[in-house]
C-alpha cells in the first residue's frame, strides 16, 4: 500500500508491504526498514458472563476431531498455493500446497497417500505450525 502523509508541513511518501506473517517492509521517502509486528493481547472485562454463555463459548472452541490422515503445516506462514481439491488422489511425497515463511516458498508434501476428503485452508490463510491443512481418507 502506498500513502502520502503530510504532517507539520512536511510531506512523506510511505509504502508498506507485508513480507511475512508478522513482517513488514516500510519505505519512507526512499529509505527502507523491515519491521516485525507481534499482536498484543489485551484483556478487558466488558461484562459478566452467565454460566450458559461461558459453556456455549467453550463448546464452540472445542475443535472437532479430524478423522483420517491429516496433512499439517510444518511451520508458521501464509498459504500461497493449494495444489489439490476434494476428490483428488494424492501419493506420498506429492506436493499439495505451498506455504510462504520468512520470504521463502516452502512446498508441503504429503506424508501419506489417499484421496482428498477436505481442504481445511484457503490461499491467504495464516497458519501456525501443526495447523491442519488437508484431510485425506
C-alpha positions in Angstrom: 0.0 0.0 0.0 1.3 3.5 -0.9 0.4 6.5 1.2 1.1 10.3 1.0 1.4 11.6 4.6 1.5 15.3 5.4 2.4 16.4 9.0 3.8 19.6 10.4 4.0 21.0 6.8 6.2 18.1 5.6 5.2 15.5 3.0 6.2 11.8 3.3 5.7 9.1 0.7 5.2 5.9 2.6 5.0 2.4 1.1 4.1 -0.6 3.3 4.5 -4.2 2.1 3.6 -7.3 4.1 6.6 -9.7 3.6 5.8 -12.4 6.2 3.3 -13.4 8.8 4.3 -10.6 11.2 6.9 -8.8 9.0 6.5 -5.6 7.0 8.8 -3.7 4.7 8.3 0.1 5.1 9.8 2.6 2.8 9.6 6.3 3.7 10.9 8.9 1.1 13.2 6.2 -0.3 14.6 4.8 2.9 13.6 1.2 3.8 13.3 -0.6 7.1 11.9 -4.1 8.0 9.6 -4.3 11.0 8.4 -7.3 12.9 5.0 -6.7 14.5 3.6 -9.1 17.0 0.0 -8.9 18.1 -0.6 -7.6 21.6 -3.2 -9.4 23.7 -5.3 -7.1 25.9 -7.7 -8.4 28.4 -10.7 -6.3 29.4 -13.7 -7.4 31.4 -16.6 -6.0 29.3 -19.4 -7.7 31.0 -20.0 -10.6 33.4 -21.0 -13.7 31.5 -23.5 -16.2 32.6 -22.6 -19.9 33.1 -24.6 -20.7 30.0 -22.7 -18.2 27.8 -19.4 -19.5 29.1 -20.4 -23.1 28.3 -21.6 -22.2 24.8 -18.2 -20.4 24.1 -16.2 -23.4 25.4 -18.3 -25.8 23.2 -17.6 -23.6 20.1 -13.8 -23.6 20.9 -13.6 -27.4 21.1 -12.1 -28.4 17.8 -13.7 -31.3 16.1 -11.5 -34.4 15.9 -10.3 -34.8 12.4 -10.5 -38.4 11.3 -8.3 -39.9 8.6 -4.9 -38.7 7.6 -4.3 -35.0 8.2 -1.5 -33.1 6.5 -0.3 -30.4 8.9 1.7 -27.2 8.5 5.4 -27.9 9.3 5.9 -24.2 10.1 4.2 -20.8 10.7 3.4 -19.0 7.5 0.9 -17.9 4.9 -0.7 -20.4 2.5 0.2 -19.1 -1.1 -1.0 -22.1 -3.2 -3.2 -25.1 -2.8 -2.5 -27.7 -5.4 -5.2 -30.2 -4.7 -9.0 -30.3 -4.5 -11.6 -32.5 -2.9 -11.6 -35.9 -4.7 -8.0 -35.8 -5.9 -5.8 -38.8 -5.4 -2.6 -38.0 -3.6 0.5 -40.1 -3.4 3.1 -40.0 -0.6 5.6 -37.3 -1.5 3.2 -35.3 -3.7 3.3 -31.5 -3.2 -0.2 -30.5 -2.0 0.3 -26.8 -1.0 2.9 -24.0 -0.7 3.4 -22.0 2.5 5.5 -18.8 2.5 7.6 -18.3 5.6 10.4 -15.9 6.1 10.2 -14.8 2.4 10.7 -18.4 1.2 8.1 -20.6 -0.6 8.0 -24.0 1.1 6.4 -26.9 -0.8 4.2 -29.0 1.5 4.5 -32.7 0.6 2.0 -35.3 1.7 3.5 -37.8 4.2 0.9 -40.4 3.0 -1.3 -41.5 0.1 -5.0 -41.1 -0.1 -8.0 -39.3 -1.5 -8.5 -35.6 -0.6 -11.6 -35.5 1.6 -11.3 -31.9 2.8 -9.2 -28.8 2.2 -9.1 -27.0 5.5 -7.4 -23.8 4.4 -7.6 -21.3 1.6 -4.9 -19.2 -0.2 -4.0 -16.2 2.1 -4.7 -18.0 5.4 -2.1 -17.5 8.1 -1.3 -20.9 9.7 0.7 -22.0 12.7 3.0 -24.9 13.0 0.9 -28.1 13.2 -2.3 -26.4 11.8 -4.3 -28.9 9.8 -4.2 -28.1 6.1 -5.7 -31.1 4.2 -7.5 -34.3 5.2 -7.1 -37.5 3.3 -9.1 -40.7 3.5 
